[in-house]
Amino acid sequence: MPAPSETTTTQRPLDADAFARYAVRDPLEIARLLKALVEKRLLLTAFIDGGESFITLTLAVTDDGAVIVDACPDEIGNAKAGSAARLVCTTRLDNVKLQFALETPARIDYAGRPALRAALPESIIRLQRREFYRLPTPQTEPLVCVITHVPENGRRQEVLVRIVDISGGGLAVLVPPRELPFEPGTEYSQCSLRLPDGNPLPVSLKVRNLFEVEKANGVKVLRAGCEFMGLSNPATARIQRYMFKLERDRRMREEH
């Protein structure tokens, strides 16, 4: 593995404060993500106090709440890492960028080799791209959203729309034929996203685009791409948990 270097990677760590809304904070979820890094033997880029960097591996997640990563192969670099205030680690898991900080790592021997040990991070930034990576929703368990609309006549109506894909930044829905006016720029502030893992999630949507899609049977349907507006951190985390489960279930089906 390369010794510490300013050129080990051209991509610097994300600003943790700027991306706080995409942080996973549940300790069980954090441990599960780190264990996935161990199982898949994914390489990490570790930045020493935000400066020099080296490539490492997550070796273990211990029962007493610690994470162990491989030491830097260069002794000078290893000394720097072992006396650092923090290591900021970045990697990708299933096409999702992960970033976390290991506070005050300590030099240890692990399985007969030099390593670094730190407490489990308090959070892990999990960022999917396009800004967000979009996932199609399962046809067997359709995901729906109820949009509350009050037209000019004042008669409140609730319209259920089918969600065809979802991301951390928005979703695409099948446009109902007549019930709702879907035009770019239209905002719906009273929406209820019905995720399968709990109570309906209140969200606000803004229509960004419309596009026609031809289904396999030749029928043409209209889709609307909608952006989440003012999504709270807990709501973002819940949507990301749902997406992570979708991706995990898809991979399990492919493997079997």
C-alpha positions as a LaTeX table, in Angstrom:
\begin{tabular}{lrrr}
\hline
Residue & $x$ (\AA) & $y$ (\AA) & $z$ (\AA) \\
\hline
Met1 & 0.00 & 0.00 & 0.00 \\
Pro2 & 1.26 & 3.51 & $-0.74$ \\
Ala3 & 2.85 & 5.63 & 1.94 \\
Pro4 & 1.18 & 8.90 & 2.96 \\
Ser5 & 1.07 & 11.37 & 0.15 \\
Glu6 & $-0.78$ & 14.48 & $-0.88$ \\
Thr7 & $-1.37$ & 12.76 & $-4.24$ \\
Thr8 & $-2.71$ & 9.41 & $-3.07$ \\
Thr9 & $-6.16$ & 10.66 & $-4.07$ \\
Thr10 & $-7.30$ & 13.80 & $-5.87$ \\
Gln11 & $-10.64$ & 13.85 & $-4.09$ \\
Arg12 & $-10.60$ & 15.56 & $-0.72$ \\
Pro13 & $-13.03$ & 14.66 & 2.06 \\
Leu14 & $-16.50$ & 16.16 & 2.01 \\
Asp15 & $-17.34$ & 19.03 & 4.35 \\
Ala16 & $-19.10$ & 17.06 & 7.10 \\
Asp17 & $-21.23$ & 20.04 & 8.16 \\
Ala18 & $-22.43$ & 20.72 & 4.62 \\
Phe19 & $-23.48$ & 17.09 & 4.17 \\
Ala20 & $-24.83$ & 16.52 & 7.68 \\
Arg21 & $-28.34$ & 15.80 & 6.37 \\
Tyr22 & $-27.00$ & 12.65 & 4.68 \\
Ala23 & $-25.39$ & 11.30 & 7.86 \\
Val24 & $-26.38$ & 7.95 & 9.36 \\
Arg25 & $-26.38$ & 8.28 & 13.15 \\
Asp26 & $-27.98$ & 5.06 & 14.35 \\
Pro27 & $-25.20$ & 3.02 & 16.09 \\
Leu28 & $-26.57$ & $-0.29$ & 14.79 \\
Glu29 & $-26.66$ & 1.01 & 11.22 \\
Ile30 & $-23.13$ & 2.41 & 11.58 \\
Ala31 & $-21.84$ & $-0.94$ & 12.83 \\
Arg32 & $-23.60$ & $-2.75$ & 9.99 \\
Leu33 & $-22.06$ & $-0.49$ & 7.34 \\
Leu34 & $-18.58$ & $-0.93$ & 8.79 \\
Lys35 & $-19.01$ & $-4.71$ & 8.95 \\
Ala36 & $-19.96$ & $-4.64$ & 5.26 \\
Leu37 & $-16.63$ & $-2.90$ & 4.57 \\
Val38 & $-14.85$ & $-5.68$ & 6.46 \\
Glu39 & $-16.69$ & $-8.45$ & 4.62 \\
Lys40 & $-16.13$ & $-6.94$ & 1.18 \\
Arg41 & $-12.51$ & $-5.94$ & 1.96 \\
Leu42 & $-13.08$ & $-2.52$ & 0.44 \\
Leu43 & $-10.19$ & $-0.07$ & 0.34 \\
Leu44 & $-10.44$ & 3.16 & 2.30 \\
Thr45 & $-8.60$ & 6.41 & 1.75 \\
Ala46 & $-7.65$ & 7.74 & 5.20 \\
Phe47 & $-6.76$ & 11.43 & 5.58 \\
Ile48 & $-4.53$ & 12.26 & 8.55 \\
Asp49 & $-5.98$ & 15.38 & 10.18 \\
Gly50 & $-7.33$ & 16.41 & 6.79 \\
Gly51 & $-3.89$ & 16.43 & 5.12 \\
Glu52 & $-1.73$ & 13.50 & 4.04 \\
Ser53 & $-3.52$ & 10.33 & 3.07 \\
Phe54 & $-2.92$ & 6.60 & 2.77 \\
Ile55 & $-4.86$ & 3.55 & 1.58 \\
Thr56 & $-6.10$ & 1.14 & 4.21 \\
Leu57 & $-8.65$ & $-1.58$ & 5.00 \\
Thr58 & $-11.26$ & $-1.99$ & 7.70 \\
Leu59 & $-10.08$ & $-5.10$ & 9.54 \\
Ala60 & $-12.69$ & $-5.56$ & 12.25 \\
Val61 & $-15.59$ & $-4.14$ & 14.20 \\
Thr62 & $-15.29$ & $-5.30$ & 17.81 \\
Asp63 & $-18.02$ & $-6.26$ & 20.25 \\
Asp64 & $-16.97$ & $-3.48$ & 22.62 \\
Gly65 & $-17.68$ & $-0.73$ & 20.09 \\
Ala66 & $-14.40$ & $-0.15$ & 18.28 \\
Val67 & $-13.24$ & $-0.28$ & 14.69 \\
Ile68 & $-9.80$ & $-1.51$ & 13.63 \\
Val69 & $-8.16$ & $-0.45$ & 10.38 \\
Asp70 & $-4.90$ & $-1.50$ & 8.80 \\
Ala71 & $-1.90$ & 0.67 & 9.64 \\
Cys72 & 0.01 & 2.74 & 7.16 \\
Pro73 & 2.88 & 0.57 & 5.79 \\
Asp74 & 5.34 & 3.42 & 6.19 \\
Glu75 & 6.53 & 3.76 & 9.81 \\
Ile76 & 6.77 & 7.56 & 9.67 \\
Gly77 & 3.24 & 7.71 & 8.29 \\
Asn78 & 2.06 & 5.19 & 10.84 \\
Ala79 & 3.45 & 7.35 & 13.64 \\
Lys80 & 1.59 & 10.36 & 12.23 \\
Ala81 & $-1.66$ & 8.40 & 11.95 \\
Gly82 & $-1.26$ & 7.03 & 15.49 \\
Ser83 & $-0.84$ & 10.50 & 16.95 \\
Ala84 & $-3.50$ & 12.19 & 14.80 \\
Ala85 & $-6.56$ & 13.86 & 16.28 \\
Arg86 & $-8.64$ & 12.10 & 13.66 \\
Leu87 & $-8.57$ & 10.06 & 10.49 \\
Val88 & $-11.23$ & 10.90 & 7.91 \\
Cys89 & $-11.94$ & 7.78 & 5.86 \\
Thr90 & $-13.71$ & 7.63 & 2.49 \\
Thr91 & $-14.77$ & 4.72 & 0.32 \\
Arg92 & $-17.65$ & 3.44 & $-1.84$ \\
Leu93 & $-20.05$ & 0.66 & $-0.91$ \\
Asp94 & $-22.46$ & $-0.59$ & $-3.58$ \\
Asn95 & $-21.91$ & 2.61 & $-5.57$ \\
Val96 & $-22.62$ & 4.78 & $-2.53$ \\
Lys97 & $-19.98$ & 7.13 & $-1.16$ \\
Leu98 & $-19.26$ & 6.69 & 2.54 \\
Gln99 & $-17.25$ & 9.01 & 4.76 \\
Phe100 & $-16.59$ & 8.81 & 8.49 \\
Ala101 & $-14.12$ & 10.12 & 11.05 \\
Leu102 & $-12.10$ & 8.00 & 13.47 \\
Glu103 & $-11.24$ & 10.10 & 16.50 \\
Thr104 & $-7.84$ & 9.75 & 18.24 \\
Pro105 & $-6.79$ & 6.45 & 16.63 \\
Ala106 & $-4.38$ & 4.36 & 18.71 \\
Arg107 & $-1.58$ & 2.15 & 17.40 \\
Ile108 & $-2.06$ & $-1.52$ & 18.25 \\
Asp109 & $-1.06$ & $-4.98$ & 17.07 \\
Tyr110 & $-3.90$ & $-6.93$ & 15.50 \\
Ala111 & $-3.50$ & $-10.53$ & 14.33 \\
Gly112 & 0.27 & $-10.07$ & 14.39 \\
Arg113 & 0.36 & $-6.89$ & 12.32 \\
Pro114 & 0.35 & $-3.14$ & 13.01 \\
Ala115 & $-3.11$ & $-1.59$ & 13.06 \\
Leu116 & $-5.06$ & 1.41 & 14.30 \\
Arg117 & $-8.00$ & 1.25 & 16.70 \\
Ala118 & $-10.65$ & 3.88 & 17.37 \\
Ala119 & $-14.16$ & 4.13 & 18.76 \\
Leu120 & $-16.99$ & 3.61 & 16.28 \\
Pro121 & $-17.72$ & 6.89 & 14.49 \\
Glu122 & $-20.71$ & 8.86 & 15.69 \\
Ser123 & $-21.98$ & 9.18 & 12.15 \\
Ile124 & $-21.30$ & 8.05 & 8.59 \\
Ile125 & $-22.09$ & 10.27 & 5.61 \\
Arg126 & $-23.81$ & 8.15 & 3.00 \\
Leu127 & $-24.12$ & 10.04 & $-0.26$ \\
Gln128 & $-25.65$ & 8.73 & $-3.44$ \\
Arg129 & $-25.28$ & 10.39 & $-6.78$ \\
Arg130 & $-26.87$ & 11.90 & $-9.18$ \\
Glu131 & $-26.98$ & 14.13 & $-6.53$ \\
Phe132 & $-28.59$ & 10.98 & $-5.88$ \\
Tyr133 & $-28.59$ & 7.47 & $-7.14$ \\
Arg134 & $-32.15$ & 6.59 & $-8.20$ \\
Leu135 & $-33.65$ & 3.20 & $-7.49$ \\
Pro136 & $-36.72$ & 1.72 & $-9.18$ \\
Thr137 & $-39.41$ & 0.70 & $-6.71$ \\
Pro138 & $-40.61$ & $-2.92$ & $-6.67$ \\
Gln139 & $-43.72$ & $-3.76$ & $-8.68$ \\
Thr140 & $-44.67$ & $-6.47$ & $-6.21$ \\
Glu141 & $-44.85$ & $-3.95$ & $-3.36$ \\
Pro142 & $-45.81$ & $-0.66$ & $-5.04$ \\
Leu143 & $-44.64$ & 2.47 & $-3.28$ \\
Val144 & $-47.23$ & 5.22 & $-3.23$ \\
Cys145 & $-47.62$ & 8.83 & $-2.24$ \\
Val146 & $-50.84$ & 10.58 & $-1.32$ \\
Ile147 & $-50.99$ & 14.17 & $-2.57$ \\
Thr148 & $-53.48$ & 16.51 & $-0.97$ \\
His149 & $-54.71$ & 19.16 & $-3.38$ \\
Val150 & $-57.14$ & 22.02 & $-2.85$ \\
Pro151 & $-58.34$ & 23.32 & $-6.24$ \\
Glu152 & $-59.97$ & 26.69 & $-6.85$ \\
Asn153 & $-63.39$ & 25.36 & $-5.89$ \\
Gly154 & $-62.02$ & 24.72 & $-2.40$ \\
Arg155 & $-62.94$ & 21.04 & $-2.36$ \\
Arg156 & $-60.04$ & 19.22 & $-0.76$ \\
Gln157 & $-59.00$ & 16.06 & $-2.59$ \\
Glu158 & $-56.48$ & 13.35 & $-1.84$ \\
Val159 & $-54.93$ & 11.62 & $-4.85$ \\
Leu160 & $-52.85$ & 8.47 & $-4.61$ \\
Val161 & $-49.96$ & 8.29 & $-7.11$ \\
Arg162 & $-47.66$ & 5.37 & $-7.85$ \\
Ile163 & $-43.92$ & 6.00 & $-7.34$ \\
Val164 & $-41.73$ & 4.41 & $-10.00$ \\
Asp165 & $-38.32$ & 5.43 & $-8.68$ \\
Ile166 & $-36.91$ & 7.22 & $-5.66$ \\
Ser167 & $-33.72$ & 8.95 & $-4.57$ \\
Gly168 & $-32.56$ & 11.03 & $-1.65$ \\
Gly169 & $-33.49$ & 14.14 & $-3.60$ \\
Gly170 & $-36.86$ & 13.26 & $-5.06$ \\
Leu171 & $-39.01$ & 10.73 & $-6.84$ \\
Ala172 & $-40.74$ & 10.00 & $-10.13$ \\
Val173 & $-44.46$ & 9.23 & $-10.20$ \\
Leu174 & $-46.98$ & 8.05 & $-12.74$ \\
Val175 & $-49.16$ & 11.07 & $-13.50$ \\
Pro176 & $-52.84$ & 10.40 & $-12.81$ \\
Pro177 & $-54.94$ & 10.99 & $-15.93$ \\
Arg178 & $-57.22$ & 13.73 & $-14.63$ \\
Glu179 & $-57.11$ & 14.27 & $-10.89$ \\
Leu180 & $-54.09$ & 16.58 & $-10.54$ \\
Pro181 & $-52.48$ & 19.34 & $-12.61$ \\
Phe182 & $-48.89$ & 18.21 & $-13.15$ \\
Glu183 & $-46.79$ & 20.94 & $-14.75$ \\
Pro184 & $-43.14$ & 21.86 & $-14.16$ \\
Gly185 & $-42.99$ & 24.26 & $-11.23$ \\
Thr186 & $-46.18$ & 22.98 & $-9.56$ \\
Glu187 & $-45.71$ & 22.57 & $-5.81$ \\
Tyr188 & $-47.55$ & 20.23 & $-3.50$ \\
Ser189 & $-46.84$ & 20.97 & 0.14 \\
Gln190 & $-49.14$ & 18.36 & 1.67 \\
Cys191 & $-47.93$ & 14.94 & 0.58 \\
Ser192 & $-47.69$ & 11.67 & 2.45 \\
Leu193 & $-45.03$ & 9.17 & 1.40 \\
Arg194 & $-46.10$ & 5.68 & 2.43 \\
Leu195 & $-42.91$ & 3.79 & 3.17 \\
Pro196 & $-43.32$ & 0.17 & 4.35 \\
Asp197 & $-41.28$ & 0.63 & 7.55 \\
Gly198 & $-43.60$ & 2.80 & 9.62 \\
Asn199 & $-46.02$ & 5.69 & 9.63 \\
Pro200 & $-46.57$ & 7.80 & 6.49 \\
Leu201 & $-43.82$ & 10.36 & 5.99 \\
Pro202 & $-44.95$ & 13.97 & 5.38 \\
Val203 & $-43.09$ & 15.52 & 2.42 \\
Ser204 & $-43.38$ & 18.49 & 0.08 \\
Leu205 & $-42.86$ & 18.04 & $-3.66$ \\
Lys206 & $-42.08$ & 20.30 & $-6.60$ \\
Val207 & $-42.63$ & 19.03 & $-10.15$ \\
Arg208 & $-39.41$ & 19.42 & $-12.11$ \\
Asn209 & $-40.09$ & 17.66 & $-15.41$ \\
Leu210 & $-42.59$ & 15.57 & $-17.37$ \\
Phe211 & $-41.75$ & 12.80 & $-19.78$ \\
Glu212 & $-43.67$ & 10.15 & $-21.70$ \\
Val213 & $-42.71$ & 6.51 & $-21.33$ \\
Glu214 & $-43.89$ & 3.55 & $-23.40$ \\
Lys215 & $-44.47$ & 0.40 & $-21.34$ \\
Ala216 & $-43.68$ & $-3.11$ & $-22.55$ \\
Asn217 & $-47.31$ & $-3.60$ & $-23.64$ \\
Gly218 & $-47.16$ & $-0.52$ & $-25.84$ \\
Val219 & $-49.21$ & 1.68 & $-23.55$ \\
Lys220 & $-47.81$ & 5.20 & $-23.14$ \\
Val221 & $-47.83$ & 6.77 & $-19.69$ \\
Leu222 & $-46.73$ & 10.14 & $-18.39$ \\
Arg223 & $-44.18$ & 10.39 & $-15.61$ \\
Ala224 & $-43.34$ & 13.39 & $-13.47$ \\
Gly225 & $-39.97$ & 13.94 & $-11.88$ \\
Cys226 & $-40.48$ & 15.62 & $-8.49$ \\
Glu227 & $-38.00$ & 17.18 & $-6.07$ \\
Phe228 & $-38.28$ & 16.99 & $-2.29$ \\
Met229 & $-38.51$ & 20.46 & $-0.75$ \\
Gly230 & $-37.24$ & 21.22 & 2.75 \\
Leu231 & $-36.70$ & 17.58 & 3.63 \\
Ser232 & $-35.66$ & 17.19 & 7.27 \\
Asn233 & $-32.61$ & 15.19 & 8.36 \\
Pro234 & $-34.73$ & 12.41 & 9.97 \\
Ala235 & $-36.85$ & 12.15 & 6.81 \\
Thr236 & $-33.73$ & 11.96 & 4.63 \\
Ala237 & $-32.29$ & 9.24 & 6.85 \\
Arg238 & $-35.50$ & 7.22 & 6.67 \\
Ile239 & $-35.66$ & 7.44 & 2.88 \\
Gln240 & $-32.01$ & 6.38 & 2.66 \\
Arg241 & $-32.68$ & 3.39 & 4.93 \\
Tyr242 & $-35.52$ & 2.35 & 2.64 \\
Met243 & $-33.29$ & 2.72 & $-0.42$ \\
Phe244 & $-30.49$ & 0.75 & 1.21 \\
Lys245 & $-32.95$ & $-2.09$ & 1.87 \\
Leu246 & $-34.16$ & $-1.95$ & $-1.76$ \\
Glu247 & $-30.60$ & $-2.22$ & $-3.03$ \\
Arg248 & $-29.74$ & $-5.03$ & $-0.61$ \\
Asp249 & $-32.86$ & $-7.01$ & $-1.58$ \\
Arg250 & $-32.07$ & $-6.55$ & $-5.26$ \\
Arg251 & $-28.54$ & $-7.86$ & $-4.82$ \\
Met252 & $-29.76$ & $-10.84$ & $-2.84$ \\
Arg253 & $-32.17$ & $-11.74$ & $-5.65$ \\
Glu254 & $-29.38$ & $-11.48$ & $-8.21$ \\
Glu255 & $-27.09$ & $-13.71$ & $-6.14$ \\
His256 & $-29.79$ & $-16.38$ & $-5.91$ \\
\hline
\end{tabular}
